[in-house]
Amino acid sequence: MKKLALHWQILIGMALGILWGMAASYLGFVDLTLDWIRPFGTIFINLLKLIAVPLVLVSLITGVSSLSDVSRLSRIGSKTIGIYLGTTVVAVVLGLLLVNIFEPGKAFSPEKREEFKEQFASTTVERSSDAAAVEQQGPLQPLVDIVPSNIFGSLTNNGAMLQVIFFALLFGIALIMIPPDKAAPVNDFFEGVNLVVLKIVDLIMATAPYGVFALLAGLVVEFAGDDPASAVELLLVLGYYCIIVVVGLALMIFVVYPLLVVFVGKTKYKSFFKGIFPAQMLAFSTSSSAATLPVTMECAEKNLGINKEITSFVLPLGATINMDGTSLYQAVAAVFIAQAYGIELDLMAQLGIVMTATLASIGAAAVPGAGIVMLVIVLQQAGIPIEGIALILAPDRILDMCRTTVNVTGDATVSMVVAQTEGQLHPPTEITIK
């Protein structure tokens, strides 16, 4: 098992979890599964929640502080970050449109959704009370809530992630503004902590096959109950959910990015796609923007003709803060889970998902599995039951490969756009639009 790549281990754990859950329903091992297997899935979820705040805080501080030479790169930096955030907002809104139009979570039978709704009735009541309280607040209260009165209190509450993000941005900006010799030790400290946090993520993801097995075994048993055939319903609905996510990711690659490449980058998209294809394939196989970064930079410089001055700044920054595919997936997954539990999300709740997914993507580590950690943040911020993450963990590895491909394509797209606007794009003659 240890010789297999992690994604194969996760897929095996997924398959074994489903098989065990169905067999346990047939053989009467329901209590055994719920009492002695499912708790390990809960532990896995807790580990993801454990690392969420440190991951966002440290990754975001190191990402912002990388803009060290403000005098030379302030214009390029603001332009890059603005475009990255813009494409991320487009991705999240696109995901929300698709999931609200096709409503994959409502593909569950009304009886099954009613069971989910009753199971989390207390959560639904709590959210209704929160909504009633919000109605009595002023229009700028959400803005007030972003600014923490005590950062240590925010660090102990995953639901206050926007406050953590605000503090990390403020800290990173202040770090840029102090003398470099004074900032250097702080930068070194956070870079070291960032490596430690990423290693912890690696350790947690090493337990993912067992966590997925336990989660799916418990989920299938709980879902099927005394009727194992109903587990088939779960698999069909998950397939529908996957199709919605893949359609959204495809629209980003074949509609949104081509518009930027052709009309702003002044390059034929077929040539752009051909030039960046090696990086896309590596991203698909590794599910890591960071691991793909050297190849992305090489493709951007040699195949697309983007000057190194641009690629050396825009692409590493993109690997840290640009997660279009991940953000789209988070939007679809969050609303899908809410639909499955019969929770209605109003316009303000979904706008909150847009903001949280966009800002959380800035702190998402460019490593496999980080999307799940960020999804935990989005779910908690929206008040959606965190246990619902078990619904979408089964196909997550495959979707992770697809959304990482979108992330890397988005990085290269923004790099080309910035290079074109800065006069730093010198592509081969045959790929330039005449």
N, C-alpha and C positions, 0 to 999 in steps of 0.2 A: 504493500500500500504506500509506503514512504517513497518508493521509487517513481510513483506516478506523479504527474503534474497536479497542482492543487485543484485546477478546474475539473480534472477527471475524478479526483477524490470527492469533490463536492457533488458531481453528477452521480457518482456511485452511492454516496450518502443519501442523496435525494431519492434515487430509485429504491434503495433498500428501505428508506423511511416509508415510502408509499406502500411498498409490498408488505412491510411489517404491519402497518396500520390496517390494511385490508384483511390480512391474515388474522390479526388480533380481533377484528370485528367478527370474523367467521368463527374463530376458535374460542371466543369468550375471554380474551386476555385484555379486555378494555381497562379494567381497574389497574392491572399490572402496568400497562402502558402509561396511563395517566399519573400513577403514583410513583413509578420508578424510572420512567424514561423521559417523559415530558419535562420534568424539572431541569434536566440538563439543557434542554432548549431554552428554558427561562434563564439559566445561567449564561448562556451564549448571548441572549438579548441584553442581559445586564452588563456584560463585558462591552458590548457595543455602546451602551449608554455611558459606561464608565469613561470611555476614551473620547467621547464626542466633544466635550468642552475643551480639554487640552489640545485636541487636534485642531479645532477651529482657531483657538487663541494663538497658538504658536505658529501654525502655518500662515495665518494672516499677518502676524507681526513680521515674520521673515520675508513674506512676499512684498509687503509695503516698503520695508526697509531696503529692499533691493534697488529701489529708486534713489540711489545714493547721490548721484550727480544731478541734482535738481536743476542747476543753472543750464546744463547742456541738454538734458532730456526731459525738461518739464513739459515742453510742447508735445513731444512724442509720447511721453508717459500719459498725459491727460487724454490725448487722442486715443491711445491704445486702450486704456482702461474704459473710456467712454464707449468705444465700439464693442469691446468685450461685454460690458454690462448690457449694451443695447441688444446684441445678438442673444444673450442669455434671457432677457425679458421676452424677446420674440419666441424663443424656444419654449419657455414656461407657458406663455399665453397660447401658443399652438397646441401644447399638450393638454391644457385645460379645455380648449375648444373641442378637441377630438374626444376626450373622455366624457365631456358633457353632452356631446351630440350622440355618441354611440352607446354610452352608459354600460360598459362591460360589467360593472359590479352588479347591475340590476338583472343580469342574465341568470343569476341564481334564482331558483324558484322562490315565490313569495313566502312559502313556508320556511325555507331555509334562511332567508333574510330576516324573517320575523324571529327565528331562533337566535340569530346573531344580535338582533336588536334587543331582545329580552335579556340576553346574556350580558350586554353592556348597557342596560337600562340606566344604571346609576351614572355612567359617563354621559349619556345623552341628557339626563336631567341636569347634571352639573353644567354642561355646555349651554343648555337653555337658560339657566340662571345667569351664567356669565354674559350671554347675549343680552338679557334683560338689563343687566347692570351697565353694559356698554352703551345701551340706548340712552341712559341718563347722563352719560359723560359728555363733555364738550367735544367739538370737532377736532381739536388738536391734541386730544388725550393720547392717541396712538403715538404721536411724535414725542410727547412727554415720556411715555413708557419706554421709549428706546434708550433714553439717557438714564443710566443707573445712579441711584443715590449711594449705593455701596457695592462696589465691584465684587467683593468677596461673597456677598449674598448672591449676586448673579452667577458667580462661578459654581455655586452649589445647586443651581437650578437649571436643568436642561431646557426648561420652558422659557427661560429668559435669554435665549441665545442671541437675540437681536442686541441686547445690552452688552453681551460679551463681544460681539462683532464691532459695536460702536467703540468700546474701549480699546480693542485691538487696533482699529484704524487710527484712533487718536494717539495711541502709544507709538505706532509705526511712524506716523507723520512727525511727532515730536522727536523721535529717534533720528530722523533725517535732518532735522533743523539744528541739532546740537553739534559741536565740533567733532569731526571724524575721529580724532584720537580718543575722545571720550566715549563716542558711540561704539567704537570697535569692540571693546570687551563685552558690551551688552549684545551686540550682533553675534559675536562668537558664542555667547551663552545660549541665545535663543536658537542659533543654528545647531548647537549641540543637543539642546532639548528637543528640537524638531526631529533630529535623527533618532533620539530615544523614543519619541512618540510614534514615529513611523515603524520602528522595530516592534513596539508594543502592538501596533496594528497587524504587523506580520505574524506575531505570536497568536493574536486573537483569531486571525484568519486561518491559522494552522489548525484551529479547533473547529473551523466551519463545517467540515464534513460530518462531524459528530453532532454539532449543534443543529445542522439542517436535518439530519436523520431524526433526532429527538423531536424537533419542531414539527416535521411532517408526519411522523408517526402519531404524535399527539393530535395534530390537526385532523388527519384522516379518520382516526378513531372517534374524535369528538364530532366531526362532520357527519360520518356515516352512521354512528350509533349502532342500532340494531339492524340497519339496512345498508350493508356494504356496497350495494349497487349504486347508492347515491354518491359514492366517491368519484364515480365516472363524471358526474355533474361538475365536481370541482375541477377535474382535469380539462373538461371542455371550456369552462369559463376562463380558466387560466390561459388556455390557447387563444381565446378571444381577446383577453387582456394583452397578451404578447403581440398579437397582430396590430392592435391599436398603437402600442409603443413603437413597433418597427415602422409602421406607416408614418408616424410623426418624425422619427429619425430620418427616414427616406426623404421626407419633404424638406428637412433641413439641408441635406446633402444635394438634392436635385432641384430645389426651388430657391430657398433662401440664400445659400452661399453662391449659387450661380449669378444671382442678381447683383451681389456685391462684386464678384470677380469680373463680370462682364461690363457692368455699367460704371463701376468705380475703379477697379483694377485694370480695366481696358485690356483684358486678356480673354482669349477663347477658353470656355470652361472645359472643353474636351482636352485641351493641352494642359490646363491646370490640373485636371483630374489625373491625366497620364503622368505628370511630373511628381505628384504627391502620392501616387499609388503605392510605392514601396513602404512609405511610412504608414499608410492606412492598413496595409496587410500586417505590419508588425504590431500596430495598435490593436488590431483584431485578435491577434494570437496571444498577446501579452496582457491585454486589458489594463495597460499602464501608459499614461501619457508621459510620465517621467522616463520610463525605459525606452520609449520611442523617440524622445527628444533629440538625441544625436542624429538619428536618421532623418527626422523632420527638418532639422537645420541643414543637413546636407542636401536634401531634396529641394528645399527652398532656395538655397544659394546656387547650386549647380544646375538644377532643372528649371527653376522658375526665374533665376536671375535677380534675386533679391540681395541687396548688399548686406554684408556681414554686420555692419553697424546696426541694421534694423533687426536681423534675425537673432543676433546675440542678446537683444533686449526684449523684443516682442515675444519670441517663442518661449523662452524660459518663464517669462511672466505669465504667458498663456497656459503653460503646463501647471501653473499654480492657481490661477484665478478664473480661467475660462473653462467651464464645464457645461456647454450647451446641451450635449446629449444627456448628461447626468441630470441636469435641471428639468429637461422635458420629461424624462423618466420619473423623476420625483413627483412632478405635478400629476401625471397620469396615475401613478401608484397611490398617492395620497387620496385622490378623489375616488379611485377604484375601491380602496379599502373602506372609505366612508360609505360608498354606495352599497357595498356588501353588508355592512352593519346597519343599513337603513338610516344613516345619519345624513340629514340634508345640510349642505353647506351653502350659506347665502353668499351674496356678492362680496361682502366685506371679508368673509372667511377665505374666499378664493383669492381676493386681492392680497390677503395676508400670506397665502401660499406663494403668490408671485414674488412678493418682497423677500420672504424667508428663503425660498429656493434660490433666488438671485444672489442674495448676500451670502448665504451658506456656501454657495458654489465657490466663492472667493477663497474660503478656507478649506475647501475639499482637497485632500492629499491626492496626488496624481499616481495612486497605487490601486491595485485590485481590491475591491471590497469597500473602498471609501464611500462609494455611492450609497451603500446601505447605512453607513454611519450618518451621512447627511440626511437620509430619509427619516431616520429616527428624529432628527432635529425638526424637520418639516412636520412630521406627524404630531409631535408634542406641542409645537407652536400652534397648530391648527386645532388641537384638542381631540385628535382622532386616536382611538385605542391603539397603543403601541403594539399590543399583541397581534394586531392585524398584519404585521410585517411577515408573519409566518405564511400568509396567503401568497406572497409574491417572491419568497425566497427560492422556491423550487426552480423557476426558470431564470433566476437572476444572473447566473454565470453567462448564459448565452446573450442575454440582453446587455450585460456588462461589456462584452466584446463589441457589440454593435454600437453602444453609446460612446465607448472610448474612441472608436473610429470617427464618430461625429466630432468628438472633442478635438482630436488632432486635426481633422479637416478644417474645423473652425479656427484653430490656431494659425494654420497656414493661410487661410482666407484673410484674416485680419492683418497678418504680416504683409501680405501682398497689397492690401488696401492702404495701409500706413506707408509702405514703401512708395507706392504710386503717388500719394499726396505729398510725399517729401522729396520726390524726384530721385529716389534711390532704387527704382525698379528698372533693370536692364535685361529683359528676357531675350532669349534667342529670337531671331527675326520671325521665324515661322509661327510663333505662338502669340505674336502681338496682333491685336485687331487693327486692320488697315482702315 
